[in-house]
């Protein structure tokens, strides 16, 4: 075990899969079990739901579980039994409340390091793909790294998951720095190659001198944050050469058997509804799972 894999073991030692029992959650369960097994962690499987008024009355007045709760517990037990690695799953939980808030609350309460979710897309019109609003709320609101298995990730035939390439996507922002460490560490742990892509606006491309300065600052901060990253990542010219238009980037993420890693910044409810985040657009197109890293995630481990 190398130092990077040990570093990941500290940060992925408790994986929580949040499921709504849809088909893509079953694929997400496979990824969650694989990661827990790979890094020697434990896996908790959770279902969050919102009570109806009748169920609340039953539980408050009669002091007994409602039929809604017992049904959820039965479904969760059946769902968890499909993991294929019963030694990995340590706990099954049913919690009630507004779904994104209940899941994020569980991350704190149960000291979870990695959240895994699966989401299914809904097509509207010819090519517009919508994802559940809960998905984006969790991707952008979670204080823990979140692995999302999107609607275009194919079902697997083989038992073992193979990661051929780790794709690190940045936008020269500070929020991207934390994701760089995870991308590099995961590539080493999986013995996979890495690809770096920088996404900038069309306006920024019209100011090459300013963009050069931004790239230099980004590389300096990257070196300060993690001097053990690949040396070429600290070269502004290398990073500038990795600028891709968003449409080309979407083509890159359409490949399967990879892992996509990017940093995110928490957004308010209003901001999430004013525009669709890059992470969300990537997820709708990606044929590989997307790992979103909040800016504060690198320094956090159970030992710190």
Order of alpha helices (4+ residues) and beta strands (2+ residues): alpha-beta-alpha-beta-alpha-alpha-beta-alpha-beta-beta-beta-alpha-beta-beta-alpha-beta-alpha-alpha-alpha-alpha-beta-alpha-alpha-beta
